[in-house]
Amino acid sequence: MSSLPLGPLLMGLAGSLVVEALLIPRPRPFWRRGAAAGAVHLGSWCLLWSIAFLLLQRPWFATVTLLSLQLVVVQSSNTKSRTLNEPFICHDFEYFVDAIRHPRLYVPFFGIALAVGASLAGLIAIAAFFLLEVSWLYAAGLTTFLATGLALCALGAAFIAAGVAGLPKLTLYPRRDLDTLGLFASLWAYGIALLRQAPPPASASPFAAAGASPLSELAATDRPNVVLVQNESFSDPRTWCPDVARGVLPQWDDTCRQARQHGTLDVPAWGANTVRTECAVLTGIAPADWGIHQFNPYRYLARRPFPGLAAAFKAAGYRTVCVHPYPARFYFRHRVMPHLGFDTFIDDRAFCAADKNGQYIGDAAVARKVAQLLAEHTEAPLFVFVITMENHGPLELEPPRRDLLAATLPGAGWPLPEHQRSLAVYLRHLREADAMLGALNRALIQAPRPGLLGFYGDHVPILPKAYAYYSPPTGETPYMVWSTRQTAEAKAAPSRLAAQALGSALLRHAGAPSPAYKNVDIENDL
């Protein structure tokens, strides 16, 4: 037996390039990426293969195992690109753990049949290799086995270190970086940047001004209750789909006619990655200012306090509450929300199975919870931030309902064509979001103090078949700010707003007179 298993090592290296070529979009060819990216790819394969070899003791088994794992990453990247317009990055490895904890959110996008089939094939391969391939630990001896594995580890690490030092600067546009660097080098580059780059300082937040909150200058009775709703996948499909009923959002249309401010919100997410928009709204910091941390800023915010919109309200004597009908530990929100200034976090434990509408807790139940909070807390003003779940995908897990088509897709036939099935499910839940808006309006009107309501979507929904048939939306979502205190001034014309400017706009409409917030161009902060 050879002292170095070159066959499996080199065959696996060639196979890694073949598997990488399955990426959609496909990165540029290996020989056009530069020597640094090539060295990182070569070193990554060598390092990972040697680790697998040391663990499994069988060189061909190590090769097949690594190629299978790479294929999982490639398939995950293709699914993410198809649904979220973004390829796999190093931040996404934690989602494999989330997929085990919350399989409903992830596995259907990958494909249930494919996931089950791949798992069974993996089990069969493991059993076959253990039975058919001889262990190198016993065949070559402990000294040769360890020397071979450790030498390859060192060689791979040396190639990676040399290559990483020469990689071009990241653009932080994942598609562009993947094309330039390839899969292995882009993963290393993003991972190293994540360790090295510092997030923005607390002083960068517009809510970090020292002293009392601007709202403290208002009389206690003039401080309104404030409810801000981040509605899951809320958008206006009438802007891109001519088949959607014009009256599908009656409460939204009526409220916008009375709103103090409304229009489209420039959000940093498409189809998912809710926390990117959520963080921009709650911290007032543009996603680009987070640098490499923009892809999941909650990993940083879970570790330390940061001045946020909730803290600004809290400094003015508000009781601050976050309502999210899902497990609190998802995205570390159980740590993040207190760090951003929330007194209370209400999660899915405050709801019951009867509150579900479809796969998740319904918007109607969340609206009832907010109304209950407004009725019970009258001694001080409330700031309630709501993160809904009802319209979260995968929409394919729910069948469309024929009885609702007249109000959503009036010209559709039955059975629905493929491009309208998930769209019909989405529109059903969108109408529930619209009804939630009306319920919150009424709850704020009935409260003893004035009320202010903000409402926006975190991102557009995942509807690839509908987008392919009609046309994809711009990616912006609707927003509005409405008050129970009606004014005689002319109603605002629609305005485009950046997600990070929405919090400052909300404070302004709540009555904050301080110049601390005047430097924010809330109409065109893009």
C-alpha positions as CSV (number, residue, x, y, z in Angstrom):
1,M,0.0,0.0,0.0
2,S,1.3,3.4,-1.0
3,S,2.4,5.7,1.9
4,L,0.4,8.5,0.3
5,P,-3.2,8.0,-1.0
6,L,-2.7,10.2,-4.0
7,G,-5.5,8.6,-6.1
8,P,-8.4,9.5,-3.8
9,L,-6.9,12.9,-3.0
10,L,-6.4,14.0,-6.6
11,M,-9.6,12.4,-7.9
12,G,-11.5,14.3,-5.1
13,L,-9.8,17.6,-6.0
14,A,-11.0,17.2,-9.6
15,G,-14.4,16.2,-8.4
16,S,-14.6,19.3,-6.2
17,L,-14.3,21.5,-9.4
18,V,-17.0,19.4,-11.1
19,V,-19.3,19.8,-8.2
20,E,-18.6,23.6,-8.0
21,A,-19.5,23.9,-11.6
22,L,-23.1,22.9,-10.7
23,L,-23.5,26.3,-8.9
24,I,-26.2,28.6,-10.4
25,P,-25.0,31.1,-11.2
26,R,-21.7,29.4,-12.1
27,P,-18.5,31.1,-11.0
28,R,-15.9,31.9,-13.5
29,P,-13.6,29.0,-14.5
30,F,-10.9,28.0,-12.0
31,W,-8.0,29.2,-14.2
32,R,-9.5,32.7,-14.5
33,R,-9.7,33.4,-10.7
34,G,-6.1,34.1,-10.1
35,A,-3.4,32.2,-8.2
36,A,-4.6,33.3,-4.7
37,A,-8.1,31.9,-5.2
38,G,-6.7,28.8,-6.8
39,A,-4.4,28.2,-3.8
40,V,-7.3,28.6,-1.4
41,H,-9.3,26.0,-3.3
42,L,-6.4,23.6,-3.4
43,G,-5.6,24.1,0.2
44,S,-9.2,23.8,1.3
45,W,-9.6,20.5,-0.4
46,C,-6.3,19.2,1.0
47,L,-7.1,20.3,4.6
48,L,-10.7,19.1,4.6
49,W,-9.8,15.8,2.9
50,S,-7.0,15.1,5.5
51,I,-9.3,15.8,8.4
52,A,-11.9,13.5,6.9
53,F,-9.2,10.9,6.3
54,L,-8.0,11.1,9.9
55,L,-11.6,10.7,11.2
56,L,-12.8,8.0,8.7
57,Q,-9.5,6.2,8.2
58,R,-10.5,5.4,4.6
59,P,-9.3,7.6,1.7
60,W,-12.1,6.8,-0.8
61,F,-14.7,7.2,1.9
62,A,-13.2,10.6,2.8
63,T,-13.4,11.6,-0.8
64,V,-17.0,10.6,-1.4
65,T,-18.0,12.1,2.0
66,L,-16.5,15.5,1.2
67,L,-17.9,15.6,-2.3
68,S,-21.3,14.8,-0.9
69,L,-21.1,17.6,1.7
70,Q,-19.9,20.0,-1.0
71,L,-22.9,19.0,-3.1
72,V,-25.2,19.8,-0.2
73,V,-23.7,23.3,0.0
74,V,-24.0,23.7,-3.8
75,Q,-27.6,22.6,-3.8
76,S,-28.3,24.9,-0.8
77,S,-26.7,27.8,-2.7
78,N,-28.7,27.1,-5.8
79,T,-31.9,27.0,-3.8
80,K,-31.0,30.2,-2.0
81,S,-30.1,31.9,-5.3
82,R,-33.4,30.8,-6.9
83,T,-35.6,32.0,-4.0
84,L,-33.6,34.8,-2.3
85,N,-31.4,36.1,-5.2
86,E,-28.3,35.5,-3.2
87,P,-25.8,32.5,-3.1
88,F,-24.5,30.6,-0.1
89,I,-22.1,32.5,2.2
90,C,-20.2,31.4,5.3
91,H,-22.9,33.0,7.5
92,D,-25.3,30.4,6.2
93,F,-23.7,27.4,7.8
94,E,-25.6,28.1,11.0
95,Y,-28.8,27.6,9.1
96,F,-28.0,23.9,8.9
97,V,-28.5,23.8,12.7
98,D,-31.6,25.9,12.4
99,A,-32.9,23.5,9.8
100,I,-32.8,20.8,12.4
101,R,-34.5,23.0,15.0
102,H,-37.0,24.5,12.6
103,P,-37.3,22.1,9.7
104,R,-40.6,23.6,8.4
105,L,-38.8,26.9,7.6
106,Y,-36.0,25.4,5.5
107,V,-36.3,21.7,4.4
108,P,-39.3,22.3,2.0
109,F,-37.2,24.9,0.0
110,F,-34.5,22.3,-0.4
111,G,-37.0,19.7,-1.4
112,I,-38.4,17.1,1.0
113,A,-38.0,14.2,-1.4
114,L,-34.4,15.3,-2.2
115,A,-33.6,15.6,1.5
116,V,-35.0,12.2,2.4
117,G,-33.3,10.6,-0.7
118,A,-30.0,12.2,0.1
119,S,-30.1,11.0,3.7
120,L,-30.9,7.4,2.7
121,A,-28.2,7.4,0.1
122,G,-25.7,8.8,2.6
123,L,-26.6,6.0,5.1
124,I,-26.2,3.3,2.4
125,A,-22.8,4.8,1.3
126,I,-21.5,4.9,4.9
127,A,-22.4,1.3,5.5
128,A,-20.9,0.2,2.1
129,F,-17.6,2.0,2.6
130,F,-17.1,0.7,6.1
131,L,-17.7,-2.8,4.9
132,L,-15.7,-2.6,1.6
133,E,-12.8,-0.3,2.2
134,V,-9.8,-1.2,4.5
135,S,-9.0,1.1,7.3
136,W,-5.6,2.8,6.8
137,L,-5.0,2.9,10.5
138,Y,-4.7,-0.9,10.5
139,A,-3.3,-1.4,7.0
140,A,-0.5,1.2,7.2
141,G,0.1,1.4,10.9
142,L,-0.5,4.2,13.4
143,T,2.7,6.1,12.7
144,T,2.3,6.2,8.9
145,F,-1.4,6.9,9.2
146,L,-1.0,9.9,11.5
147,A,2.1,11.2,9.6
148,T,0.2,11.2,6.3
149,G,-2.9,12.8,7.6
150,L,-1.1,15.5,9.6
151,A,1.3,16.3,6.8
152,L,-1.6,16.9,4.4
153,C,-3.3,19.0,7.1
154,A,-0.2,21.2,7.3
155,L,0.2,21.4,3.5
156,G,-3.5,22.5,3.1
157,A,-3.3,25.1,5.9
158,A,-0.1,26.5,4.2
159,F,-1.8,26.9,0.9
160,I,-4.9,28.5,2.5
161,A,-2.7,31.0,4.4
162,A,-0.8,32.0,1.3
163,G,-3.9,32.3,-0.8
164,V,-6.0,34.2,1.6
165,A,-3.3,36.9,1.9
166,G,-3.5,37.6,-1.8
167,L,-7.2,37.5,-2.3
168,P,-8.8,40.7,-3.8
169,K,-10.9,42.9,-1.5
170,L,-14.4,41.7,-1.0
171,T,-17.2,43.7,-2.6
172,L,-19.8,42.3,-0.1
173,Y,-22.1,41.5,-3.1
174,P,-22.2,37.7,-2.7
175,R,-22.9,36.9,-6.3
176,R,-20.0,39.1,-7.5
177,D,-17.6,37.7,-4.9
178,L,-18.6,34.1,-5.7
179,D,-18.0,34.7,-9.4
180,T,-14.6,36.2,-8.7
181,L,-13.3,33.8,-6.1
182,G,-15.2,30.6,-6.5
183,L,-16.9,28.6,-3.7
184,F,-14.1,27.7,-1.3
185,A,-12.2,31.1,-1.5
186,S,-15.4,33.1,-1.1
187,L,-16.4,31.1,2.0
188,W,-12.9,31.7,3.5
189,A,-12.9,35.3,2.6
190,Y,-16.3,36.0,4.2
191,G,-15.4,34.0,7.2
192,I,-12.1,35.8,7.9
193,A,-13.7,39.2,7.3
194,L,-16.4,38.2,9.8
195,L,-13.7,37.6,12.4
196,R,-11.6,40.7,11.6
197,Q,-14.1,43.5,10.7
198,A,-15.5,45.5,13.6
199,P,-19.2,46.4,13.5
200,P,-20.2,50.1,13.6
201,P,-19.9,51.7,17.0
202,A,-22.9,52.6,19.1
203,S,-22.3,56.2,18.4
204,A,-23.2,55.6,14.7
205,S,-26.9,55.1,15.7
206,P,-29.1,58.1,15.5
207,F,-30.7,56.9,18.7
208,A,-27.4,57.1,20.6
209,A,-27.8,60.8,21.6
210,A,-26.9,61.3,25.3
211,G,-29.4,62.5,27.8
212,A,-33.1,62.3,27.8
213,S,-35.1,61.2,24.8
214,P,-36.6,63.9,22.6
215,L,-40.1,62.6,23.5
216,S,-39.4,63.6,27.1
217,E,-40.1,67.2,26.1
218,L,-43.7,66.3,25.5
219,A,-46.2,66.3,28.3
220,A,-46.9,62.9,29.7
221,T,-50.4,62.8,28.5
222,D,-49.3,63.9,25.0
223,R,-47.0,61.0,24.5
224,P,-48.9,58.6,22.1
225,N,-48.9,54.8,22.3
226,V,-46.8,53.7,19.4
227,V,-47.2,50.4,17.6
228,L,-44.8,49.4,14.8
229,V,-45.6,46.3,12.8
230,Q,-43.1,44.4,10.7
231,N,-45.5,42.3,8.8
232,E,-44.0,39.1,7.3
233,S,-43.6,39.3,3.5
234,F,-46.1,42.2,3.3
235,S,-46.1,43.7,-0.2
236,D,-48.5,45.1,-2.7
237,P,-48.6,42.5,-5.5
238,R,-50.9,44.8,-7.6
239,T,-47.7,46.6,-8.7
240,W,-46.4,43.6,-10.6
241,C,-49.4,41.1,-11.1
242,P,-52.4,42.3,-13.2
243,D,-54.4,39.3,-12.1
244,V,-54.6,40.3,-8.5
245,A,-57.9,42.0,-7.4
246,R,-57.6,45.7,-7.2
247,G,-59.5,45.7,-3.8
248,V,-57.3,43.1,-2.2
249,L,-56.0,45.5,0.5
250,P,-59.0,47.7,1.5
251,Q,-57.7,48.6,5.0
252,W,-54.3,49.4,3.6
253,D,-55.7,51.7,0.9
254,D,-58.0,53.5,3.3
255,T,-55.3,54.0,5.9
256,C,-52.8,55.3,3.4
257,R,-55.3,57.9,2.4
258,Q,-55.3,59.1,6.0
259,A,-51.6,58.4,6.8
260,R,-49.1,61.0,7.8
261,Q,-46.5,59.3,5.7
262,H,-46.5,56.4,3.3
263,G,-44.8,55.0,0.3
264,T,-42.2,52.4,-0.5
265,L,-39.5,51.2,1.8
266,D,-36.0,50.3,0.5
267,V,-35.3,47.0,2.4
268,P,-32.0,45.0,2.4
269,A,-33.7,41.6,2.0
270,W,-35.5,39.6,-0.6
271,G,-37.8,36.7,0.3
272,A,-36.1,36.0,3.7
273,N,-33.4,37.3,6.0
274,T,-35.9,39.3,7.9
275,V,-33.4,40.4,10.5
276,R,-31.5,42.6,8.0
277,T,-34.6,44.9,7.6
278,E,-35.5,44.5,11.3
279,C,-32.0,45.6,12.4
280,A,-32.0,48.6,10.0
281,V,-35.3,49.8,11.4
282,L,-34.5,49.2,15.1
283,T,-30.9,50.6,15.1
284,G,-31.2,53.3,12.4
285,I,-27.9,52.1,10.8
286,A,-27.8,51.4,7.1
287,P,-27.0,47.8,6.2
288,A,-23.8,48.8,4.3
289,D,-22.5,50.4,7.4
290,W,-22.5,47.0,9.2
291,G,-19.9,45.8,6.6
292,I,-19.6,42.0,6.7
293,H,-22.0,41.9,9.7
294,Q,-24.9,43.1,7.5
295,F,-25.8,39.6,6.5
296,N,-26.8,38.7,10.1
297,P,-26.1,41.7,12.5
298,Y,-28.0,39.9,15.3
299,R,-25.0,37.6,15.9
300,Y,-23.2,40.8,17.2
301,L,-26.2,42.4,18.8
302,A,-26.8,39.2,20.9
303,R,-23.5,39.8,22.7
304,R,-23.8,43.5,23.8
305,P,-26.3,46.4,24.3
306,F,-26.8,48.8,21.4
307,P,-28.8,52.0,21.3
308,G,-32.0,51.4,19.4
309,L,-35.4,52.8,18.6
310,A,-36.9,51.0,21.7
311,A,-34.2,52.6,23.9
312,A,-35.2,56.0,22.7
313,F,-38.8,55.4,23.7
314,K,-37.8,53.8,26.9
315,A,-35.8,56.9,27.9
316,A,-39.0,58.9,27.5
317,G,-40.9,56.8,30.0
318,Y,-42.4,54.3,27.6
319,R,-42.9,50.6,28.4
320,T,-41.3,48.8,25.5
321,V,-42.6,45.4,24.3
322,C,-41.7,43.2,21.4
323,V,-44.3,40.7,20.2
324,H,-43.1,37.8,18.0
325,P,-45.2,34.6,17.8
326,Y,-42.3,32.3,17.3
327,P,-39.6,30.7,19.5
328,A,-37.7,33.6,21.2
329,R,-34.3,31.9,20.6
330,F,-34.6,32.1,16.8
331,Y,-32.0,34.6,15.5
332,F,-31.0,35.1,19.2
333,R,-33.9,37.5,19.6
334,H,-34.2,36.5,23.3
335,R,-30.8,38.3,23.8
336,V,-31.0,40.9,21.1
337,M,-34.3,42.5,22.1
338,P,-33.3,43.4,25.7
339,H,-30.0,44.7,24.3
340,L,-31.9,47.1,22.0
341,G,-34.0,48.5,24.9
342,F,-37.1,46.2,25.1
343,D,-38.5,45.6,28.6
344,T,-40.6,42.6,27.6
345,F,-40.4,40.0,24.8
346,I,-43.6,38.1,24.1
347,D,-43.0,34.9,22.0
348,D,-45.0,32.0,20.9
349,R,-45.6,30.8,24.4
350,A,-48.2,33.5,24.8
351,F,-50.4,32.0,22.1
352,C,-52.1,28.6,21.6
353,A,-52.8,26.2,18.7
354,A,-56.2,27.8,18.1
355,D,-54.4,31.1,17.2
356,K,-52.8,29.5,14.1
357,N,-53.9,30.5,10.6
358,G,-52.2,28.2,8.3
359,Q,-48.7,27.1,9.4
360,Y,-48.1,29.8,12.0
361,I,-49.8,32.0,14.6
362,G,-52.2,34.3,12.7
363,D,-52.1,38.0,12.4
364,A,-55.5,38.3,13.9
365,A,-54.3,36.7,17.1
366,V,-51.3,39.0,17.2
367,A,-53.6,42.0,16.8
368,R,-55.7,40.8,19.7
369,K,-52.5,40.5,21.8
370,V,-51.5,44.1,21.0
371,A,-55.0,45.3,21.8
372,Q,-54.8,43.6,25.1
373,L,-51.5,45.3,25.9
374,L,-53.0,48.7,25.0
375,A,-56.0,48.0,27.3
376,E,-54.0,46.8,30.2
377,H,-51.1,49.4,30.3
378,T,-52.7,52.8,30.7
379,E,-50.5,54.3,33.3
380,A,-47.6,54.9,30.9
381,P,-47.3,55.1,27.1
382,L,-46.5,51.9,25.2
383,F,-44.1,51.2,22.4
384,V,-44.9,47.8,20.9
385,F,-42.8,46.3,18.1
386,V,-44.5,43.5,16.3
387,I,-42.9,40.8,14.1
388,T,-45.6,38.7,12.5
389,M,-45.2,35.1,11.1
390,E,-48.5,34.2,9.4
391,N,-47.3,34.8,5.8
392,H,-43.9,33.1,6.2
393,G,-43.2,30.4,3.7
394,P,-42.9,27.8,2.4
395,L,-46.3,28.7,0.8
396,E,-46.2,25.4,-1.1
397,L,-47.1,23.5,2.1
398,E,-50.7,25.0,2.0
399,P,-53.3,24.2,-0.6
400,P,-55.0,27.2,-2.3
401,R,-58.7,27.8,-1.4
402,R,-61.2,28.2,-4.2
403,D,-63.7,30.1,-2.1
404,L,-61.3,33.0,-1.7
405,L,-60.4,33.5,-5.4
406,A,-63.2,36.1,-6.0
407,A,-61.5,38.4,-3.5
408,T,-57.9,37.7,-4.6
409,L,-57.6,36.3,-8.1
410,P,-61.1,37.0,-9.6
411,G,-60.2,35.9,-13.2
412,A,-58.4,32.7,-12.2
413,G,-59.7,29.3,-13.3
414,W,-59.8,26.1,-11.2
415,P,-57.7,24.2,-10.8
416,L,-55.2,26.9,-10.6
417,P,-52.2,26.9,-12.9
418,E,-48.8,26.2,-11.3
419,H,-47.7,29.9,-11.3
420,Q,-50.8,30.9,-9.3
421,R,-51.0,28.3,-6.6
422,S,-48.5,29.7,-4.1
423,L,-49.7,33.2,-5.1
424,A,-53.2,32.4,-4.1
425,V,-52.0,31.1,-0.7
426,Y,-50.0,34.3,-0.2
427,L,-52.9,36.5,-1.1
428,R,-55.1,34.7,1.4
429,H,-52.7,35.6,4.2
430,L,-52.1,39.0,2.8
431,R,-55.8,39.8,3.4
432,E,-55.3,38.7,7.0
433,A,-52.5,41.2,7.3
434,D,-54.8,43.9,5.9
435,A,-57.5,43.0,8.5
436,M,-54.8,43.2,11.2
437,L,-54.1,46.8,10.2
438,G,-57.7,47.7,10.6
439,A,-57.9,45.9,14.0
440,L,-54.9,47.9,15.3
441,N,-56.3,51.1,14.0
442,R,-59.4,50.5,16.1
443,A,-57.4,49.4,19.2
444,L,-55.4,52.6,19.1
445,I,-58.5,54.8,18.7
446,Q,-60.1,53.1,21.7
447,A,-57.1,53.6,24.0
448,P,-57.3,56.5,26.4
449,R,-54.2,58.3,24.9
450,P,-53.3,59.2,21.3
451,G,-51.9,56.5,19.1
452,L,-49.4,56.2,16.3
453,L,-49.2,53.2,14.0
454,G,-46.3,52.2,11.7
455,F,-46.7,49.3,9.3
456,Y,-44.3,47.8,6.8
457,G,-43.1,44.7,5.1
458,D,-39.7,43.1,5.8
459,H,-39.3,41.8,2.3
460,V,-41.2,40.6,-0.8
461,P,-42.5,37.0,-0.6
462,I,-40.9,33.9,-2.2
463,L,-42.9,33.3,-5.3
464,P,-40.4,32.3,-8.0
465,K,-43.0,30.7,-10.3
466,A,-45.3,33.7,-10.2
467,Y,-42.3,36.1,-10.8
468,A,-41.2,34.0,-13.8
469,Y,-44.7,34.1,-15.3
470,Y,-45.5,37.8,-14.7
471,S,-42.5,39.9,-13.7
472,P,-40.4,40.2,-10.5
473,P,-41.1,43.1,-8.2
474,T,-38.5,45.8,-7.4
475,G,-37.8,44.3,-4.0
476,E,-39.2,47.4,-2.1
477,T,-42.1,47.0,0.3
478,P,-44.9,49.3,1.3
479,Y,-44.8,51.3,4.6
480,M,-47.0,53.9,6.2
481,V,-47.3,55.9,9.5
482,W,-50.8,56.7,10.7
483,S,-52.0,58.7,13.7
484,T,-55.2,58.8,15.7
485,R,-54.6,62.6,15.8
486,Q,-56.0,63.8,12.5
487,T,-54.7,67.1,11.2
488,A,-56.2,69.6,8.8
489,E,-53.0,69.6,6.6
490,A,-53.0,68.1,3.2
491,K,-52.3,64.4,3.2
492,A,-48.8,63.4,2.4
493,A,-47.8,62.3,-1.1
494,P,-46.1,58.8,-1.4
495,S,-42.4,59.0,-0.5
496,R,-39.6,56.5,-0.8
497,L,-37.8,55.8,2.4
498,A,-34.7,53.7,3.5
499,A,-35.4,51.1,6.1
500,Q,-32.9,52.7,8.5
501,A,-34.8,56.0,8.4
502,L,-38.2,54.6,9.4
503,G,-37.5,54.7,13.1
504,S,-36.5,58.4,13.0
505,A,-39.6,59.1,11.0
506,L,-41.7,57.3,13.6
507,L,-40.1,59.4,16.4
508,R,-40.8,62.6,14.5
509,H,-44.5,61.7,14.0
510,A,-44.7,60.8,17.6
511,G,-43.8,64.4,18.4
512,A,-40.1,64.4,19.1
513,P,-39.0,68.0,18.7
514,S,-35.3,67.6,19.4
515,P,-32.7,68.5,16.8
516,A,-31.1,65.1,17.4
517,Y,-33.3,63.6,14.7
518,K,-33.3,66.5,12.3
519,N,-30.2,65.4,10.4
520,V,-32.0,62.4,9.0
521,D,-33.4,62.9,5.5
522,I,-36.4,60.7,6.1
523,E,-37.9,61.3,2.7
524,N,-35.0,60.3,0.6
525,D,-32.5,58.6,2.9
526,L,-31.2,56.1,0.4
